[in-house]
Amino acid sequence: MTNDTARGPGIRLPWAGKLVRIEEVEATLTSLWSMSLDNLRTGANVNVRTSVLNLVICAPDLETAAHASKVLRDLASTHLARVSILVLDSNEATSSVSAWVTLRCFSMISDLMRHCFEQTTLLASGGAVRAVGNILQPILKPDLPIYLWWLGDPPDLQDPAFQNLIELSNRAIFDSTGFLNPEEHIRTLASLSSAATNSALSDLNWGRITPWRTLVSMYLCSVAAWPYQRWPEWTLDT
């Protein structure tokens, strides 16, 4: 049904790991975990295959996807997850899906303790973009929440690929800092919040200003309470 364009001469994703077929993703990840355990220096090394969530990162192009892959190192230090990076190329006429997998391990305290997370990268183009949610679903770990991190401007709410993904997700994450048209796109997020009743909505930019919002709230509360405060009585010594 799809063509494997990733094997062509123009596409190389060294940061994404090993190129595999979709049906080989789970078996390849299991093999990578076995290889990781075999390479341990001592039996005391802790390397547990566990995840607390499915993190799906949706990128508009390969450059954005590569940057997201770099950011994951800091994120995975506190949130072990099965990560799926989706690159949606709807401008390509040929319908194709290509997949890469890798196991990313980082030392904690010393090499005697490491934590690892699984990363799958999918490049969908043409008609395959519309069905990307169905293509992704077998790759996700069951019984874990699914967080969708949409990079760039929010799509049209009628976009079939986005609708497919939002139906799978427990939370959709955006970052309004990079919106090209903030006023319009924030209205889109408001509409999304009302329409997607089964998925919560988060804005990373709103989270960054949490300390400032807390201070403003405290100030407004103090101003509102001022007329009702009881001030001490002052006496004038003569």
C-alpha positions as CSV (number, residue, x, y, z in Angstrom):
1,M,0.0,0.0,0.0
2,T,2.9,2.3,0.7
3,N,6.3,2.9,-0.8
4,D,9.5,2.9,1.4
5,T,10.9,6.3,0.3
6,A,13.3,6.4,3.2
7,R,15.6,4.0,1.4
8,G,16.0,6.5,-1.4
9,P,19.2,8.4,-1.8
10,G,17.8,11.7,-0.6
11,I,16.7,10.8,2.9
12,R,19.1,9.9,5.7
13,L,18.1,10.2,9.4
14,P,21.1,9.2,11.5
15,W,19.6,10.6,14.6
16,A,16.5,8.4,14.2
17,G,18.3,5.0,14.5
18,K,17.7,1.9,12.5
19,L,15.4,1.9,9.5
20,V,12.8,-0.9,9.8
21,R,9.4,-2.0,8.5
22,I,6.4,-0.9,10.6
23,E,5.7,-4.5,11.6
24,E,9.3,-4.9,12.8
25,V,9.2,-2.0,15.3
26,E,8.4,-4.0,18.4
27,A,10.7,-6.9,17.6
28,T,13.6,-4.5,16.9
29,L,13.1,-2.6,20.1
30,T,13.2,-5.9,22.1
31,S,16.4,-6.8,20.3
32,L,17.9,-3.4,21.2
33,W,17.0,-3.9,24.8
34,S,18.7,-7.3,24.8
35,M,21.9,-5.8,23.2
36,S,21.9,-3.0,25.8
37,L,21.7,-5.6,28.7
38,D,24.5,-7.7,27.1
39,N,26.8,-4.6,27.0
40,L,26.5,-3.8,30.7
41,R,29.8,-3.7,32.5
42,T,28.6,-5.2,35.8
43,G,25.5,-7.0,37.0
44,A,24.8,-4.0,39.3
45,N,23.8,-1.8,36.4
46,V,20.1,-0.9,36.5
47,N,18.5,-0.8,33.1
48,V,14.8,-1.4,33.4
49,R,12.4,-1.5,30.4
50,T,9.6,0.7,31.7
51,S,7.5,3.7,30.6
52,V,5.1,6.1,32.3
53,L,3.5,7.4,29.2
54,N,3.4,7.5,25.4
55,L,4.7,10.7,24.0
56,V,3.8,11.5,20.4
57,I,5.6,14.4,18.9
58,C,4.1,15.7,15.6
59,A,6.6,17.7,13.4
60,P,6.0,19.5,10.1
61,D,9.4,18.7,8.7
62,L,12.6,16.7,9.3
63,E,14.5,19.7,10.7
64,T,11.9,20.3,13.4
65,A,11.8,16.5,14.1
66,A,15.6,16.4,14.6
67,H,15.5,19.3,17.0
68,A,12.7,17.6,19.0
69,S,14.9,14.5,19.2
70,K,17.7,16.5,20.8
71,V,15.3,18.1,23.3
72,L,14.2,14.6,24.4
73,R,17.4,14.0,26.3
74,D,16.5,16.4,29.1
75,L,12.9,15.5,29.1
76,A,13.5,11.8,29.4
77,S,15.7,12.3,32.5
78,T,12.5,12.8,34.5
79,H,9.8,11.2,32.4
80,L,10.5,7.7,31.0
81,A,8.3,7.3,27.9
82,R,7.9,5.5,24.7
83,V,8.4,8.3,22.2
84,S,7.0,8.4,18.7
85,I,8.1,11.3,16.4
86,L,5.7,11.8,13.5
87,V,6.9,13.7,10.5
88,L,3.9,14.6,8.3
89,D,4.7,15.5,4.7
90,S,1.3,16.1,3.1
91,N,2.9,17.9,0.1
92,E,4.4,14.8,-1.2
93,A,2.3,13.1,-3.9
94,T,3.5,9.6,-3.2
95,S,1.8,7.8,-0.4
96,S,4.4,6.3,1.9
97,V,5.3,5.4,5.5
98,S,8.9,4.8,6.7
99,A,10.0,4.0,10.3
100,W,13.2,4.1,12.3
101,V,13.7,2.9,15.9
102,T,16.4,3.5,18.4
103,L,17.0,3.0,22.1
104,R,18.5,6.0,23.9
105,C,20.3,5.4,27.2
106,F,21.8,8.0,29.5
107,S,23.9,7.5,32.6
108,M,22.5,8.5,36.0
109,I,25.1,9.4,38.6
110,S,27.5,7.1,37.0
111,D,27.6,4.4,34.3
112,L,26.5,1.9,37.0
113,M,23.0,3.2,36.6
114,R,21.4,4.1,33.3
115,H,17.9,4.9,32.2
116,C,16.6,4.3,28.6
117,F,13.7,5.2,26.5
118,E,12.4,3.9,23.2
119,Q,12.1,6.3,20.2
120,T,10.3,5.5,17.0
121,T,10.3,7.9,14.1
122,L,7.7,7.7,11.4
123,L,7.8,9.7,8.2
124,A,4.4,9.7,6.5
125,S,3.7,11.4,3.2
126,G,0.9,11.8,0.7
127,G,-2.4,10.0,1.5
128,A,-0.7,8.1,4.4
129,V,-0.8,11.3,6.4
130,R,-4.6,11.2,6.8
131,A,-4.4,7.7,8.4
132,V,-1.3,8.4,10.6
133,G,-3.3,7.8,13.8
134,N,-4.2,4.3,12.7
135,I,-0.6,3.6,11.6
136,L,0.7,4.8,15.0
137,Q,-1.7,3.0,17.2
138,P,0.0,-0.5,17.1
139,I,3.3,1.2,18.1
140,L,1.9,2.7,21.3
141,K,2.2,1.0,24.6
142,P,-1.2,-0.1,25.9
143,D,-2.7,1.0,29.2
144,L,-0.5,4.2,29.3
145,P,-1.7,7.8,28.8
146,I,-1.0,9.3,25.4
147,Y,0.4,12.8,25.2
148,L,0.4,14.5,21.8
149,W,2.9,17.3,21.4
150,W,2.1,19.3,18.3
151,L,5.0,21.4,17.1
152,G,4.3,24.7,15.2
153,D,0.9,26.3,14.5
154,P,-2.2,24.4,15.4
155,P,-3.8,22.7,12.4
156,D,-7.3,23.3,11.1
157,L,-9.7,21.4,13.4
158,Q,-11.1,19.6,10.4
159,D,-7.7,18.2,9.4
160,P,-8.2,14.4,9.2
161,A,-4.7,13.6,10.5
162,F,-5.1,15.9,13.5
163,Q,-8.6,14.5,14.2
164,N,-7.2,11.0,14.0
165,L,-4.4,11.8,16.5
166,I,-6.5,13.9,19.0
167,E,-9.0,11.0,19.3
168,L,-6.1,8.8,20.5
169,S,-4.7,11.4,23.0
170,N,-5.4,12.1,26.6
171,R,-3.6,15.5,26.4
172,A,-2.6,17.8,23.5
173,I,0.4,20.1,24.0
174,F,1.1,23.3,22.1
175,D,3.6,26.2,22.4
176,S,2.0,29.5,21.6
177,T,5.4,31.2,21.6
178,G,6.1,30.2,18.0
179,F,2.6,30.9,16.6
180,L,2.8,33.0,13.4
181,N,-0.6,34.5,14.0
182,P,-1.1,34.3,17.8
183,E,-4.6,35.8,18.0
184,E,-6.1,33.5,15.4
185,H,-4.3,30.4,16.6
186,I,-5.2,31.0,20.3
187,R,-8.9,31.1,19.2
188,T,-8.3,27.8,17.4
189,L,-7.0,26.4,20.7
190,A,-10.1,27.6,22.5
191,S,-12.3,25.9,19.9
192,L,-10.2,22.8,20.3
193,S,-10.6,22.8,24.0
194,S,-14.4,22.9,23.6
195,A,-14.5,20.3,20.9
196,A,-12.0,17.7,22.2
197,T,-13.9,16.7,25.4
198,N,-11.8,13.6,25.9
199,S,-8.4,15.3,25.6
200,A,-7.0,18.0,27.9
201,L,-5.1,20.9,26.5
202,S,-1.8,22.4,27.6
203,D,0.2,25.5,26.4
204,L,3.9,25.4,27.2
205,N,4.1,29.2,27.0
206,W,1.3,29.6,29.5
207,G,3.2,27.2,31.8
208,R,6.3,29.3,31.5
209,I,4.6,32.4,32.9
210,T,3.1,30.5,35.9
211,P,5.3,32.4,38.5
212,W,4.3,35.7,37.0
213,R,0.6,34.8,37.0
214,T,0.9,33.7,40.6
215,L,2.3,37.0,41.6
216,V,-0.4,39.0,39.7
217,S,-3.1,36.9,41.3
218,M,-1.6,37.5,44.8
219,Y,-1.5,41.2,44.1
220,L,-5.1,41.4,42.9
221,C,-6.3,39.4,45.9
222,S,-4.5,41.8,48.2
223,V,-5.9,44.8,46.5
224,A,-9.4,43.4,46.6
225,A,-9.1,42.7,50.3
226,W,-7.7,46.1,51.2
227,P,-11.0,47.9,52.0
228,Y,-11.8,45.2,54.5
229,Q,-8.4,45.1,56.3
230,R,-8.3,46.4,59.8
231,W,-5.5,48.9,60.2
232,P,-3.9,49.6,63.6
233,E,-4.9,52.7,65.4
234,W,-2.1,55.3,65.6
235,T,-1.8,57.8,68.4
236,L,0.0,61.1,68.3
237,D,2.1,61.8,71.4
238,T,2.1,65.4,72.4
